[in-house]
């Protein structure tokens, strides 16, 4: 089985998963530093920064774009974890 790595840089945690899974589901199944609120691109609780592998995530959804434009304008590496399907390895950094 192909495995991908989801690395949380600051905590030095790496989770292995199969590709094409929901990042939210992966986080539900493992202890991670990402918190979720609405789970539907409305609250911004799950805002993350992708330091590597941005191209391995599903495209930004219209609802996600709308909220990112408010929460993180000018940050092309910002995503909402609740909206991401992970197709390849990524590195997640804190959003500062
Ligand atoms: S959990 Fe609310 S925007 Fe992702």
Backbone and ligand atoms as CSV (ligand in chain L), in Angstrom:
chain,resi,resn,atom,element,x,y,z
A,1,UNK,N,N,0.845,-1.193,0.000
A,1,UNK,CA,C,0.000,0.000,0.000
A,1,UNK,C,C,0.880,1.243,0.000
A,2,UNK,N,N,0.528,2.196,-0.839
A,2,UNK,CA,C,1.214,3.483,-0.812
A,2,UNK,C,C,0.914,4.196,0.488
A,3,UNK,N,N,1.937,4.778,1.085
A,3,UNK,CA,C,1.738,5.545,2.305
A,3,UNK,C,C,2.233,6.967,2.079
A,4,UNK,N,N,1.577,7.900,2.723
A,4,UNK,CA,C,2.028,9.280,2.684
A,4,UNK,C,C,2.322,9.717,4.115
A,5,UNK,N,N,3.174,10.738,4.231
A,5,UNK,CA,C,3.537,11.267,5.543
A,5,UNK,C,C,2.863,12.614,5.762
A,6,UNK,N,N,2.276,12.766,6.920
A,6,UNK,CA,C,1.719,14.048,7.342
A,6,UNK,C,C,2.524,14.467,8.560
A,7,UNK,N,N,3.362,15.464,8.353
A,7,UNK,CA,C,4.295,15.881,9.405
A,7,UNK,C,C,3.828,17.182,10.050
A,8,UNK,N,N,3.785,17.183,11.356
A,8,UNK,CA,C,3.478,18.398,12.124
A,8,UNK,C,C,4.808,18.912,12.644
A,9,UNK,N,N,5.304,19.944,11.987
A,9,UNK,CA,C,6.687,20.371,12.197
A,9,UNK,C,C,7.010,20.698,13.645
A,10,UNK,N,N,6.208,21.537,14.250
A,10,UNK,CA,C,6.580,22.050,15.573
A,10,UNK,C,C,6.535,20.972,16.637
A,11,UNK,N,N,5.627,20.026,16.498
A,11,UNK,CA,C,5.501,18.958,17.488
A,11,UNK,C,C,6.375,17.758,17.142
A,12,UNK,N,N,6.982,17.805,15.950
A,12,UNK,CA,C,7.803,16.697,15.468
A,12,UNK,C,C,7.030,15.391,15.490
A,13,UNK,N,N,5.787,15.471,15.010
A,13,UNK,CA,C,4.925,14.287,14.895
A,13,UNK,C,C,4.762,13.984,13.405
A,14,UNK,N,N,4.905,12.731,13.034
A,14,UNK,CA,C,4.616,12.324,11.663
A,14,UNK,C,C,3.624,11.176,11.704
A,15,UNK,N,N,2.542,11.340,10.954
A,15,UNK,CA,C,1.510,10.303,10.855
A,15,UNK,C,C,1.563,9.738,9.445
A,16,UNK,N,N,1.464,8.450,9.348
A,16,UNK,CA,C,1.395,7.834,8.026
A,16,UNK,C,C,-0.059,7.504,7.718
A,17,UNK,N,N,-0.439,7.718,6.464
A,17,UNK,CA,C,-1.816,7.485,6.040
A,17,UNK,C,C,-1.808,6.966,4.626
A,18,UNK,N,N,-2.916,6.402,4.203
A,18,UNK,CA,C,-3.059,6.137,2.778
A,18,UNK,C,C,-3.443,7.449,2.105
A,19,UNK,N,N,-3.129,7.604,0.819
A,19,UNK,CA,C,-3.461,8.848,0.129
A,19,UNK,C,C,-4.962,8.982,-0.108
A,20,UNK,N,N,-5.380,10.182,-0.464
A,20,UNK,CA,C,-6.761,10.514,-0.828
A,20,UNK,C,C,-7.704,10.422,0.371
A,21,UNK,N,N,-7.198,10.750,1.534
A,21,UNK,CA,C,-8.031,10.751,2.747
A,21,UNK,C,C,-8.262,12.192,3.205
A,22,UNK,N,N,-9.332,12.357,3.927
A,22,UNK,CA,C,-9.652,13.658,4.526
A,22,UNK,C,C,-8.663,13.953,5.652
A,23,UNK,N,N,-8.070,15.146,5.624
A,23,UNK,CA,C,-7.158,15.525,6.710
A,23,UNK,C,C,-7.912,15.563,8.038
A,24,UNK,N,N,-9.155,15.964,8.001
A,24,UNK,CA,C,-9.951,15.999,9.233
A,24,UNK,C,C,-10.137,14.587,9.791
A,25,UNK,N,N,-10.378,13.633,8.931
A,25,UNK,CA,C,-10.548,12.256,9.393
A,25,UNK,C,C,-9.238,11.715,9.962
A,26,UNK,N,N,-8.148,12.024,9.305
A,26,UNK,CA,C,-6.836,11.597,9.802
A,26,UNK,C,C,-6.599,12.183,11.192
A,27,UNK,N,N,-6.944,13.453,11.362
A,27,UNK,CA,C,-6.766,14.101,12.670
A,27,UNK,C,C,-7.723,13.519,13.707
A,28,UNK,N,N,-8.897,13.122,13.282
A,28,UNK,CA,C,-9.836,12.491,14.222
A,28,UNK,C,C,-9.307,11.140,14.704
A,29,UNK,N,N,-8.545,10.484,13.848
A,29,UNK,CA,C,-8.069,9.134,14.158
A,29,UNK,C,C,-6.738,9.111,14.905
A,30,UNK,N,N,-6.081,10.269,15.020
A,30,UNK,CA,C,-4.767,10.334,15.660
A,30,UNK,C,C,-4.693,11.564,16.549
A,31,UNK,N,N,-3.838,11.533,17.562
A,31,UNK,CA,C,-3.621,12.755,18.339
A,31,UNK,C,C,-2.804,13.753,17.511
A,32,UNK,N,N,-3.376,14.899,17.229
A,32,UNK,CA,C,-2.673,15.937,16.460
A,32,UNK,C,C,-2.939,17.288,17.117
A,33,UNK,N,N,-2.160,18.297,16.769
A,33,UNK,CA,C,-2.371,19.627,17.352
A,33,UNK,C,C,-3.435,20.444,16.625
A,34,UNK,N,N,-4.139,19.873,15.655
A,34,UNK,CA,C,-5.163,20.635,14.927
A,34,UNK,C,C,-6.510,20.471,15.622
A,35,UNK,N,N,-7.159,21.609,15.862
A,35,UNK,CA,C,-8.493,21.590,16.467
A,35,UNK,C,C,-9.531,21.956,15.419
A,36,UNK,N,N,-10.725,21.418,15.595
A,36,UNK,CA,C,-11.813,21.681,14.654
A,36,UNK,C,C,-13.012,22.240,15.406
A,37,UNK,N,N,-13.748,23.091,14.714
A,37,UNK,CA,C,-14.981,23.631,15.274
A,37,UNK,C,C,-16.150,23.208,14.399
A,38,UNK,N,N,-16.489,24.064,13.436
A,38,UNK,CA,C,-17.677,23.841,12.597
A,38,UNK,C,C,-17.544,22.656,11.646
A,39,UNK,N,N,-16.334,22.400,11.203
A,39,UNK,CA,C,-16.032,21.345,10.222
A,39,UNK,C,C,-16.640,21.613,8.853
A,40,UNK,N,N,-16.938,22.860,8.555
A,40,UNK,CA,C,-17.536,23.176,7.256
A,40,UNK,C,C,-17.104,24.547,6.728
A,41,UNK,N,N,-15.861,24.910,6.966
A,41,UNK,CA,C,-15.277,26.142,6.416
A,41,UNK,C,C,-16.028,27.398,6.839
A,42,UNK,N,N,-16.468,27.431,8.086
A,42,UNK,CA,C,-17.203,28.609,8.550
A,42,UNK,C,C,-16.559,29.313,9.738
A,43,UNK,N,N,-15.726,28.619,10.538
A,43,UNK,CA,C,-15.254,29.231,11.795
A,43,UNK,C,C,-13.769,29.591,11.796
A,44,UNK,N,N,-12.959,28.915,11.044
A,44,UNK,CA,C,-11.533,29.205,10.997
A,44,UNK,C,C,-10.689,28.534,12.066
A,45,UNK,N,N,-11.280,27.750,12.921
A,45,UNK,CA,C,-10.523,27.087,13.996
A,45,UNK,C,C,-9.392,26.221,13.446
A,46,UNK,N,N,-9.597,25.619,12.306
A,46,UNK,CA,C,-8.642,24.645,11.773
A,46,UNK,C,C,-7.630,25.262,10.814
A,47,UNK,N,N,-7.450,26.567,10.874
A,47,UNK,CA,C,-6.500,27.243,9.981
A,47,UNK,C,C,-5.089,26.695,10.186
A,48,UNK,N,N,-4.454,26.306,9.104
A,48,UNK,CA,C,-3.093,25.768,9.155
A,48,UNK,C,C,-2.258,26.402,8.046
A,49,UNK,N,N,-0.958,26.218,8.174
A,49,UNK,CA,C,-0.048,26.649,7.117
A,49,UNK,C,C,0.694,25.408,6.613
A,50,UNK,N,N,0.751,25.259,5.321
A,50,UNK,CA,C,1.429,24.111,4.715
A,50,UNK,C,C,2.817,24.563,4.287
A,51,UNK,N,N,3.835,24.044,4.933
A,51,UNK,CA,C,5.197,24.479,4.610
A,51,UNK,C,C,5.798,23.663,3.470
A,52,UNK,N,N,5.210,22.522,3.179
A,52,UNK,CA,C,5.698,21.704,2.079
A,52,UNK,C,C,4.582,20.783,1.616
A,53,UNK,N,N,4.444,20.627,0.305
A,53,UNK,CA,C,3.457,19.685,-0.229
A,53,UNK,C,C,2.092,20.295,-0.496
A,54,UNK,N,N,2.028,21.605,-0.628
A,54,UNK,CA,C,0.745,22.260,-0.889
A,54,UNK,C,C,0.048,21.658,-2.116
A,55,UNK,N,N,0.860,21.255,-3.095
A,55,UNK,CA,C,0.309,20.686,-4.327
A,55,UNK,C,C,-0.307,19.302,-4.093
A,56,UNK,N,N,-0.074,18.735,-2.936
A,56,UNK,CA,C,-0.616,17.400,-2.632
A,56,UNK,C,C,-1.982,17.456,-1.953
A,57,UNK,N,N,-2.535,18.654,-1.831
A,57,UNK,CA,C,-3.861,18.804,-1.242
A,57,UNK,C,C,-4.901,19.066,-2.326
A,58,UNK,N,N,-6.138,18.710,-2.030
A,58,UNK,CA,C,-7.243,19.009,-2.937
A,58,UNK,C,C,-7.338,20.523,-3.130
A,59,UNK,N,N,-7.925,20.951,-4.253
A,59,UNK,CA,C,-8.048,22.391,-4.499
A,59,UNK,C,C,-8.885,23.076,-3.418
A,60,UNK,N,N,-8.622,24.362,-3.238
A,60,UNK,CA,C,-9.384,25.168,-2.276
A,60,UNK,C,C,-10.843,25.233,-2.735
A,61,UNK,N,N,-11.753,24.965,-1.829
A,61,UNK,CA,C,-13.180,25.023,-2.162
A,61,UNK,C,C,-13.638,26.489,-2.125
A,62,UNK,N,N,-14.743,26.806,-2.788
A,62,UNK,CA,C,-15.235,28.203,-2.763
A,62,UNK,C,C,-15.482,28.707,-1.344
A,63,UNK,N,N,-16.080,27.890,-0.492
A,63,UNK,CA,C,-16.338,28.328,0.890
A,63,UNK,C,C,-15.029,28.537,1.640
A,64,UNK,N,N,-14.065,27.667,1.388
A,64,UNK,CA,C,-12.755,27.811,2.031
A,64,UNK,C,C,-12.083,29.095,1.554
A,65,UNK,N,N,-12.135,29.370,0.270
A,65,UNK,CA,C,-11.509,30.581,-0.284
A,65,UNK,C,C,-12.086,31.821,0.371
A,66,UNK,N,N,-13.401,31.819,0.532
A,66,UNK,CA,C,-14.067,32.976,1.120
A,66,UNK,C,C,-13.526,33.251,2.531
A,67,UNK,N,N,-13.368,32.206,3.322
A,67,UNK,CA,C,-12.890,32.393,4.697
A,67,UNK,C,C,-11.388,32.686,4.732
A,68,UNK,N,N,-10.620,32.019,3.869
A,68,UNK,CA,C,-9.170,32.292,3.831
A,68,UNK,C,C,-8.890,33.739,3.436
A,69,UNK,N,N,-9.718,34.282,2.557
A,69,UNK,CA,C,-9.517,35.675,2.144
A,69,UNK,C,C,-9.696,36.630,3.320
A,70,UNK,N,N,-10.479,36.219,4.302
A,70,UNK,CA,C,-10.679,37.049,5.492
A,70,UNK,C,C,-9.590,36.774,6.534
A,71,UNK,N,N,-9.312,35.489,6.790
A,71,UNK,CA,C,-8.410,35.105,7.875
A,71,UNK,C,C,-6.936,35.198,7.507
A,72,UNK,N,N,-6.621,34.932,6.273
A,72,UNK,CA,C,-5.214,34.837,5.888
A,72,UNK,C,C,-4.985,35.388,4.482
A,73,UNK,N,N,-5.384,36.645,4.270
A,73,UNK,CA,C,-5.136,37.203,2.942
A,73,UNK,C,C,-3.628,37.263,2.708
A,74,UNK,N,N,-3.203,37.064,1.518
A,74,UNK,CA,C,-1.777,37.112,1.152
A,74,UNK,C,C,-0.984,35.912,1.645
A,75,UNK,N,N,-1.635,34.884,2.146
A,75,UNK,CA,C,-0.930,33.667,2.559
A,75,UNK,C,C,-1.341,32.529,1.632
A,76,UNK,N,N,-0.557,32.295,0.597
A,76,UNK,CA,C,-0.918,31.250,-0.362
A,76,UNK,C,C,-0.764,29.853,0.228
A,77,UNK,N,N,-0.051,29.770,1.350
A,77,UNK,CA,C,0.175,28.465,1.977
A,77,UNK,C,C,-0.844,28.155,3.084
A,78,UNK,N,N,-1.840,29.009,3.254
A,78,UNK,CA,C,-2.855,28.776,4.296
A,78,UNK,C,C,-3.956,27.866,3.764
A,79,UNK,N,N,-4.422,26.986,4.601
A,79,UNK,CA,C,-5.564,26.116,4.267
A,79,UNK,C,C,-6.407,25.911,5.516
A,80,UNK,N,N,-7.625,25.458,5.278
A,80,UNK,CA,C,-8.496,25.020,6.361
A,80,UNK,C,C,-8.438,23.500,6.378
A,81,UNK,N,N,-7.956,22.954,7.476
A,81,UNK,CA,C,-7.747,21.504,7.535
A,81,UNK,C,C,-9.036,20.726,7.313
A,82,UNK,N,N,-10.174,21.301,7.681
A,82,UNK,CA,C,-11.438,20.569,7.537
A,82,UNK,C,C,-11.862,20.396,6.088
A,83,UNK,N,N,-11.197,21.095,5.175
A,83,UNK,CA,C,-11.595,21.051,3.768
A,83,UNK,C,C,-10.607,20.274,2.890
A,84,UNK,N,N,-9.531,19.782,3.463
A,84,UNK,CA,C,-8.439,19.225,2.661
A,84,UNK,C,C,-8.523,17.705,2.518
A,85,UNK,N,N,-8.380,17.257,1.293
A,85,UNK,CA,C,-8.100,15.848,1.010
A,85,UNK,C,C,-6.606,15.766,0.744
A,86,UNK,N,N,-5.951,14.807,1.388
A,86,UNK,CA,C,-4.499,14.711,1.295
A,86,UNK,C,C,-4.139,13.618,0.281
A,87,UNK,N,N,-3.506,14.028,-0.811
A,87,UNK,CA,C,-3.171,13.091,-1.881
A,87,UNK,C,C,-1.703,12.680,-1.892
A,88,UNK,N,N,-0.890,13.368,-1.104
A,88,UNK,CA,C,0.534,13.069,-1.024
A,88,UNK,C,C,1.078,13.658,0.266
A,89,UNK,N,N,2.353,13.478,0.481
A,89,UNK,CA,C,2.953,13.909,1.749
A,89,UNK,C,C,2.914,15.427,1.903
A,90,UNK,N,N,2.695,15.869,3.138
A,90,UNK,CA,C,2.664,17.300,3.457
A,90,UNK,C,C,3.380,17.547,4.774
A,91,UNK,N,N,3.802,18.813,4.929
A,91,UNK,CA,C,4.330,19.281,6.220
A,91,UNK,C,C,3.454,20.445,6.666
A,92,UNK,N,N,3.008,20.387,7.920
A,92,UNK,CA,C,2.112,21.395,8.467
A,92,UNK,C,C,2.869,22.200,9.516
A,93,UNK,N,N,2.805,23.520,9.386
A,93,UNK,CA,C,3.455,24.403,10.341
A,93,UNK,C,C,2.387,25.182,11.080
A,94,UNK,N,N,2.757,25.753,12.197
A,94,UNK,CA,C,1.817,26.592,12.938
A,94,UNK,C,C,1.518,27.822,12.105
A,95,UNK,N,N,0.321,28.354,12.274
A,95,UNK,CA,C,-0.017,29.586,11.568
A,95,UNK,C,C,0.269,30.751,12.492
A,96,UNK,N,N,1.313,31.509,12.194
A,96,UNK,CA,C,1.691,32.650,13.044
A,96,UNK,C,C,1.319,33.948,12.363
L,1,LIG,S1,S,-13.401,23.589,11.544
L,1,LIG,FE1,FE,-14.391,25.486,11.161
L,1,LIG,S2,S,-13.345,26.180,9.396
L,1,LIG,FE2,FE,-12.523,24.203,9.686
